[in-house]
Amino acid sequence: MDLDVFVTAHRAEWDRLEHLLKRGRKLTGEEADELVALYQRAATHLSLLQSAAPDPRVTGRLTSLVARARSVVTGARKATWRDATRFLTEGFPAAVYRSRHWWIPTAVLCTLMAALIGWWTGAHPEVQASLGAPDDLRRMTMPGGEYETYYSSHPAGSFAAQVWTNNARAAALCLVLGAFLGLPVLWILFVNVVNLGVGIGLMSSAGRLDVFLGLVLPHGLLELTAVFVAAGTGLRLGWTVVDPGPRTRRAALAEQGRAAIGMAVGLALVLFVSGIIEGFVTPSGLSTWSRITVGVVAELTFLAYVYVLGGRASRAGASGDIGRDERSAELPSAA
């Protein structure tokens, strides 16, 4: 493409578009139709220039024109309660449902690894010795020890807030860092799995595995599911870098990235619920089975939410991405 010839051929259209944009709401019906047509042509021109003859000065002007025209054509739009409701009933559960082929295997593999690490730690005294001095390990696993008092060491409200903040940060890191080929996500998973496995092994060797599970399961079922969803989504985002499919890598990453950002908000709400359970139910005086029942009900409720609402929304075309009318146009790049 000859850039000078292209600019000369279309400069008048761009100037006319800029003139119409400056008129704002004073446009007649015919001028409004003309603005829409010029906006569509300018968007096509921008796509052609970006792919064939990128020039910072020209593409900069066109990018500004297209953005301004798009806001006029589509209209400024404010978020409403209807948007929040649609996100919670369609967008978020659909995004989780569509990524199930990533987070379910992640959850299964991590659970098996935690069990294996727990068995290895509990069955081998030399492994336990490498983790700490006998007195330190005893203080952690004894009745009223650190594993038990951890959940009641702070006021329930502040503890729940602290737990929620930490877990939401971990989930967000999995989602954001997934773009780096998923490698940071694998490290975050490894650290969490090792910590869980070591706790299982130490308490098992002390003959108190039932106590440990009674403390972990009420909040841990929902909490770990949220972490696995975040990790699976992050790994999916990392794989998109390697294999974007039939779309351009940029378009594929943009779609997955937008869905991941929305999922971070949704998972923060899920982790808020698990934080409430961890802060108020786990250290409560309820019986072990009552506390575990609360955790199981919360987990089953979330899974039903994902598979019922999310499955229905996904089959209807929802993906967790923003609406088509809010996305940048993906235009042909061939001249």
N, C-alpha and C positions, 0 to 999 in steps of 0.2 A: 504494500500500500504506500502510495506517495502522500505523505502527511500534508504537505503544502496544498496539493490539489484537493485533498479531502476537506481540509479546513475551508478553503476558498469556496468549495461547492456548497458547504452547509452553514457557513458563518451567518448568513442572512436569517436562516431559521432559528439559530441560537439567539441572535439579537432580538428577533421578534418574540421569542419565548420569554426572554428577560424583560422586554417591554410589557408584555401581558402580566407577568408576575408583579411588576411594580404597580400596576393598576389595581391589584388586589380585588376588593369586592365590587368595583365599579364596572366589571366586565359585563357585556351584553351576552345573550344566549349564544350567539354565533361566535363571539370571542372565547367563551368558555369551552365550546366544542373545539375551537382551534387550539386552545391551550392544551387540551387533552391529547390531541393529535400530535402537537409539537413535542409534548412531554414523552410520548411513546417513541417518537423518532429519535429524540435526544438520548433516551435510554439505550436505544439500539446503537446509536453512534458511539456512546461511551463504551459499550461492550466491545464493539469492533476495535476501537482505539486501544483499549486495555489489552486485547489479545494480539493485535497485529502491529501496532505502532505506538506504544506507550510514550507519551510526552508529558512530563509533570505539569507544564503550564496549561496545555490544552485540556488534559484529563482533569486537572484541578478545577478549571472553570466549569467543565461539563458536569463533574460530580456535584458541585454546588448547585448548578441549575436543576439537575435531575432531582436532587434532594428537596429543594424548595418547591419544585413543581409537584412532586409526589405528595408533599404535605398539603398542598392546595387541592389536588385532585382527590386524595383519599380523605382529607379532612382531619383536623386535630381530634384526637380521641383520648379521653380520660378513662382510667381504670374505674370500674364500678363494682358494686357488690355482686352483680351478676357475673362479672369476670372471675371474681374470687370463687364463687360457687361453681362455675364451670371448670375452673382449675382443679378444685377439690373433688368434683364428681366425675370429671372426664379426663382432663389433661394429665394430672399427676398419676392417677391409678392406671391410665392407659400406658404412660411411659414406663412404669414399673412392670406392667404386664408384658409389654413388648420386649423388655430386656431380660425376661425370666430365663431365657436360654443361656444367659451369662451369669446371673447371680445365683440361680439354684445350684449349678455345678460348683460354683465358688463356695457356697454354703456347705455342700456335702463334703467337698475335699477338705475344707478348713475344719469341719467337725471331726472328720476321721483323723486328721493330723493332730488335733488337740487331744483326742482319745489316745492316739499312739504315744504322744509325748507324755501324757499323764501316766500311761502304763509303764513306759520306760523309766520315768522319774520314780514312780512308786515301787518298782520292782528292783531297782538297783541303788543300794545305799551309797555307792561311790558317786553316783550322779547327785544325790542329795547332798553329800559332803562337799561337792564342788560348788553348791549353791549358797552355802553359808555354814557357820559354826553350829554344832548341835544345839547349843542353848538358844541361838537365834531362831532356828527352825522350830524348836519347841515353843518358843513364845508366839510364833505365828500360828501354830496349829492346835495349841492346847485350848481347853474350854475357856471361853472368855478371852482368847488370844486375838492377835491382830486381824486375822481373817474375819472374825466375828464382830469385833468392835469397830472395824472400818466403817460399817454402815450406820453406826450410831455415834460416831465420834464428833459430829457437828449437828447443829439444829437441822431438822428435817427440811425446812424451806431453803436454807442456804446450801445444804448438801445437794438437794435436787437441782438447784440452779447451777451449781458447780459441775455436777455430773452432766447435765444437759449441754452446757457450754463446751465441755471437753469432747463429748461424743459428737456434737454437731460440727465441731472443728475437724475432727477426724474424718467424718463423712464428707465434709466439703473438700478436704485435702484429697481424698480418693477421687472425687469427681473432677476436681480441677487438674490434678497432677496426672490424670489418666492420659492426657494428650502427649506426655513424654513416654510414649510407647508402653504405658502401663507399668513401667518398672518401679516407680515410687509406690504404686498401689500394692504391688507384691510385697514390698518391704513393710508397709503398714500392716498388711494382713499377717505377715510372719511374726511381727512383734506381738500382735494381739493374740495370735494362736499360741505362741510360746508361753505368754503370761498365763493364759487360761489352762494350758496343759500342765504347767508347773504347779499351779494351784490345785488342780485335780490330783496330781501325783503325790504332793506333800500331804494333803488332807487324807488321801487314801491310805498312805503308809501309816498315818496316825490313827487309822480306824474311824475317821470322821468324815468320810466322803458324803454321807447322807446330809450332814450339817452343811457342808460346802454347797452341795447342789440345792439344798433348801434356801440358801442365801442368794445363789446366782440365778436360778431358773425364774423366779418371779419377774424380774426385770430383764434378765439376760436374753430370754427368748426373743422379745421384741427388739431389744437393743442390738443384738447380734444380727438379727434379720435386716435391720436398717443399715448396719455397717456392710453386710454382704451385698445388699442392693446397691449401695454406693460404690463398693469395690467392683462389682460386676459391671456397673455402668461405666466406671472409669476404665476398666479393661476393654470394654467395647469401644470406648472412645479412642483408646490407644491402638486398637486393631484397625480402626477406621483410617488412621494415618498410614498403615501398611496397605490396607485394601479398601479403598473408598467405594468400590463397586462401580456401577455404570455412571455415577455422577462424577463431577470433578472433585478432587480432593478438598478443595476449598469449600464447595457447596456441601459435601458430606460432613466435613468437620463443623461447619456452621450449624447444620441441622442438629447433629448430635450434641454440639456444645450448648445450643439453646435449650435443648431438652434436659441436659445435665444441670444447667442453672436452675431450671424450674424444679427439677427433682431435688436439688439441694434445699429449696424452700419447703417442699413437701416432707422430706426426711427430717428436717428440723422439727416439724410438728410431731412426727412419729416419735422422735427421740425425746421430745418434751413429755410425751405420755410415759415413755419408759423411765424418764428421770423422775416423774412424779411417783411412779411405782417404787423406784429404788429409794427415793427419799422418805416415803411415808408407809409403804407396805412391807418392804424387805425388813426393816428394823422393828416392825410392829410386834405386838404381842400375839398376833394371830398364830394359829397352829401352822406347822410346816405345809401340810396339804392345802390349807386355806390359802396360804400365800402363793403356792405353786398354781393353784386353781386360778387365781387372779392373773398370773402370767400366761397361763394357757389360754384363757378366755381372750386376753388382749392380743395374743399371737393369732389365734383363729379368726378374730374379728378383722385384723389387718389382712390376713390372707383372703378372707371372703371379700373384703373391700377391693383387693387387687383383682381377684379372679372374676367376681361378679360385675362390679362397676367398671373395672379396667378392661376386662374382656369384652364387655358390651361396647364400651367407648372405642376400643381398638378396632373391633369389627365394623364400627360405623365410620372409621377413618381417622380417629384421633391418634396422635402420636406423642403428645407432650410438647411439640414444637408450637411456635406462634402460628396464627392463622395465615393462610396464603396471601391475603390482602395486606398483611403487615410485614411481609418479607421483601427483601430486595429482589427485583426481578432477575430471573435466570434466563438470559437471552442468548440466542445462537451467536457463536463467536466466529463462524465462517464468513469471509467477505463475499 
